[in-house]
Amino acid sequence: MTTETWISDLPRSRMVYPTNVLDQLKYWIWRVYTPIHPAVRNLSTLLGLDASVFSPIDDSGRQDYLFGILHPDRPLRDFVDHLVSHGFGNHFVAWKDSGEVISLRKPLDFRFQYHIRVFHDGEVRCHYEYTPEYRPLQHLTQIGFEDRRSEFELFLRDWIIPV
């Protein structure tokens, strides 16, 4: 089974249903849009409108908040299964950073989420942020992104060699 096959079979991240009427409208708009997002993202990238157009990307083509490297004795699939067991799911509406293998998120509520990216070279980057459903423009431009390293350590301890 290729990496892409088992990743596409992972559970999708589940957005928390909001209580506010305006947020409920956003929720349903995103439910309709989400299935077509990968095609929109891929077309945008072909046209030169990748994530770096909207938000800061470092020289490696990746967002900030490098946490560490996946421990060499820990298979990627086991690591992802560990994260899924802690409520993370595949984040299909995320832009792709250079060398990204998988993007996982854990929504805390409708407004905020934890976001973890794993790369081909074993690098793991993570941040806390607005959900794209709640604040799409702030999310896209990384307004409100936070490191939250101590909180990520709860999920990543024993799996990652910190930098």
N, C-alpha and C positions, 0 to 999 in steps of 0.2 A: 504494500500500500504506500503510495507516495505521500510525502508530507502534506501536500495540498489536499489530498483526499480526506485524510483524517481531520485536518483543520476545518474543512468545509462541513464535516459532520458534527462538529462541536455544537453545544447548545448556544443559541444566540443570547446575547445579554437581554435581560428583560427590564424594560423601563417601568418604574414605579408610577402607578396611575395617580395623577395630581388631583387635588381637591378644588383648586381654583378654576373657575369656568374658562378664563382665558388660556390657562395652561392645559386644560382639557382639550381645547381647540387645537393648540400646538401639538399635543400628543397625537391626535387623530390625523393631522396633516402629515406628521412624521411617519405614522403607521402606513400611510399611502405611499409616501416618498421612499422610505427605506429600501424596498425591493429593487428600485431602479437606481439607487445611489451608486453601486459599483460601476454601472455603465456610464453615469454622468462623470464620476471621478476619473475613469479611464479615458474618456473622451477629452476631459479638461486637461489631463496630463499630456495627451497627444498634441493638444493645442498649445502646450507650454504653460498651462495654468496649474502647476502643481502646488503642493502645500507651501513651498518657499515663497510663493507670490504673496501669500496671505499672512504668514507668520515667520518668526525667526527660526532659521535652520542653521546648525553649525556647519563647519567645513566638511564634515562627513555626510551631509545631507540628512541629518537627524535632528530632532528637537532636543532641547536641553534635558537636564535631569537624568544624567547617567547614574544608575544605581550600582551596577557591577556587571560581572560576567557569570553566566550560568556555570555552576560547578561542573568540571569535566567528567565527573563520575555520575552525573545526574542527566539522564536522557530528557530531551526537550518534551517528549510526549508525557513523561511522568510529571514533569514540572507543570505542564499545562493542566493535566488531570488534577494536580494538587490545587491549582488556582480555581479550577471549576468547582472543586469541592468546597471552596471558600466563597462561592457566589459570583465568580467572574464568568463572563460569557464572551463569545466572539463578537467583536465590535465592527460590524460590517460597514457602518457609515463613516468610519475614520479614513482620513487621507493616509497614504502609504509613504513612510519614510524610506530612504535609500537602504536596501538590504534587509528590509523588514520581512520577517517570516509570519508573525502573528501579532494581532492587536486584540487585547482583552480589556474589558471594563467591568466595573462593579458599581452600578448606580446605588447611591445611598438613599436618594429620594428623587424627585423629578428634577431637582436643581443641580445636584453635585454628583460627581463620580470619581472613582479611582481608575486610572488608565495605565496599563502596562503594555509595552512593546518589547518583543524579543526579535533579535536580528540573526542573520546567517552566521555571524562570527561569534555568537554567544552573548553579545552585549544585551543588557536589560536596562531599559529606560522606563521611568514611571513618574507620574505626576497626578495631582489632584486638580480638578477643574470643573467648570460649569459643564453640564451636559449640552450637546449640540441641540437637543430638543428644546431646552429652556432658554438658552441665550446663544443662538447660532453665530452671530457676528463676533461676540466676545470669545466664544469657543474657537472660532476660526482664526482669530488674531491673537490668541493666547492671553487675553485679558483675564486675570483671575487665576492663572496657573500657579500652583504652589508645589514645592518640593515634597513636604510631608514625609520625609525619609523615615522618621521614627514609626509612623503608622504603616508604611510599606514593609518595614522590618518584620512586622507581625506575620505577613504573608510570605516573605522571601527568605526569612532566616533559614539557615542550613541548605538552601538551594543556590544561593548566589555568593560569589566571592566579591565583597564590596570593594569599590575603588575609593 
